[in-house]
Each structure stands twice: as C-alpha cells, then as structure tokens.
Amino acid sequence: MEIKALDFFLGLTLGAILGTGLTLGAIKVRGWLGHSEASRLKSENRTLKRRLAEKDRHIGRMLSETERLAEKLGQEKL
C-alpha cells in the first residue's frame, strides 16, 4: 500500500488541528474544574491567612509568658 504525499499532508494537518483543539479544550475544562490561576491564588491566600493567625497566637503566648516572667522577677526584687 502506497501513501501518497497528499494523504500524508492531509493526515498531518488534521492531526495538528485535532491536537490543538483537544489541548485548548483541556485547558478550558481545567479552568471550569477549579484548576485556574484565580482558584490557586485563593487557596494560597487562605493558607497564608491561616499561617498568619497561627503566628499571631504564638506571639501572643510568648508575650504573655514574657509579661508573667517580668512580673515574677519584679516581685522577687521587692
């Protein structure tokens, strides 16, 4: 069986068009399913807010411990 040049180029062109179309379709579907840039940034923002709240609680605990120790040392000197 002989493959003619015209058949080869038609197949190549059709394959390239289908490949491009499927790639663009996959990008759209991923965007609809929540893998978009906006959803990634929202998730990252949520994570950063949670970490900031944890650090604030930690700083609060350390500050109260420092105040308690300073008060204890102040009472010992009197």
Secondary structure, DSSP 8 states (H G I E B T S, - for coil): ----HHHHHHHHHHHHHHHHHHHHHHHHHHHHTT-SHHHHHHHHHHHHHHHHHHHHHHHHHHHHHHHHHHHHHHHHH-
